[in-house]
Structures are given as C-alpha cells and as structure tokens.
Amino acid sequence: MLLWAVWFFALQLHADDQPKYAASATRLSQSHEYLEKHAAPDFWSLIGYYIAQKDEGACAPASLSMVLNAMRSGTELRSKDRLITQQELYSKIDIFKEGGDPGTFGVGLEGIGRILAKAMKLNSIQGWSYEVVRAEASPEWKKKLHELLVKNEKSKDDFLIALFLQGTYTGDSEGNKGGHFAPVGAYDGKRVLILDPDREWYEPYWISEELFFRGMTAMADTTKRGGYLHVWK
C-alpha cells in the first residue's frame, strides 16, 4: 500500500507538471503582432466584454454575453443602458430549457441560436440575423469554413461563436468530455484566436485553422458534432 501511494503521488505530481497548453496552441500574450499591424475589428469589438463563464456549464451564456455587447458596440448607448451580463441572461431566460437540444447535455448548437434570438428581443437589438451551422468532416465544409473566416475578419458587423471539443485545442483531456462554446476573436490568415470563456484556466489563445476545423468535427456523431453560430448585421 505504501508503494502504491508513493507511485500515485508521483503520477499526480507528474501530471500537474505538464505544460498547460499543447504545442499547437499559442497564448495571445506571446503572439500579438497580428493585432499590432491589422484592424482586427472583431477582436476590438469583443475584447472589452471578454468575461469568464460563471461555472462549467455557462460557456454558452458567457459567449453570448460577449457577442451581444459587441453587437451594440457601434451604437450610441444611453446612461440607462446596462451591459448584457450572463447573470442577466440566466435571470430572464431559462437557459437550459430554451437552449437544450435532444441528445445533448446543456446548451446545444441549435439551442444557442434560440437563446440569442430571445436575448436580442429582450434587449431590443434589431437589424441582425443569425444561423447555426453543423460541422461536416468534408473538404467542402472545410473550404466553406475558410471562406467564412476570411470574410468575418474583414467586417465589424458579424461574429462567430464556435462549438468544439476544448481538449482538441488546448491538449487537456479534461476538455474532451463535451462540447464547449467560445467566440472567435480574430483570424490572421493561418490561425484562429479563441476567446475562451474558461477563464479559470485559460487566456485567449491562437490555434491553426486546421485544428479549428478538427475541433468542431471531433465530436462523436452528427447530432452532437460541433459547428458555429454566425451572427451578422
């Protein structure tokens, strides 16, 4: 028993001593030259509202809070206009009833679209449309995703929230238990910046476009597979 305890402690110590990020992820603090030389409209619209999810099940409301505020960033706000918080979304919307999809745990991809629509109505946000798109593990869908990233990076009037397996991006197997939502902060032509709301563990990080695609198609089946919510003015 003593030998087993020593072995278990050594194993835990070794596990805790691993790099936080996989080699495929680059922290924004270590790579920000793109933002210094390019307009990056989505990044600057979103970063002022970058928040932490309030618990492990709140990645969808936290991501929506960021995007909903960014959607209003180009309008003149009045003194009575509060920021849209995830707490407000929880208080006004039954998040898991409104956002639940058959066969999924928590908020599903179609569900986040329904929450967005309700939140826009509650906050009198008009003139915006959205679609939810399920990922497909095909060259055609990969090309479509690339074209959307290119288009999205040029405009301040559209935003993306991705649904993916977090562990695919960060390298942490704990992130492979279910889907995770996060807004796309920027695209530099080769890499995608993820504004991960899991702020207890992560800061914004870059991943390759290829890995961005793989993280959305890595989920178990077509019902639970990831994808994205696209919002545009």
Secondary structure, DSSP 4 states (H G I P E B T S, - for coil): -HHHHHHHHHHHHHHHTS-SS-TT-EEGGG--HHHHHS--HHHHHHGGG----SSTT-HHHHHHHHHHHHHTTTSPPPTT-----HHHHHHHS-HHHHH--TT-SSS-HHHHHHHHHHHHHHTT--S-EEEEEE--SSHHHHHHHHHHHHHHHH-SSEEEEEEE-HHHHH--GGGGSS-EEEEEEEE-SSEEEE--S-TTT---EEEEHHHHHHHHH-SSSTTT--EEEEEE-
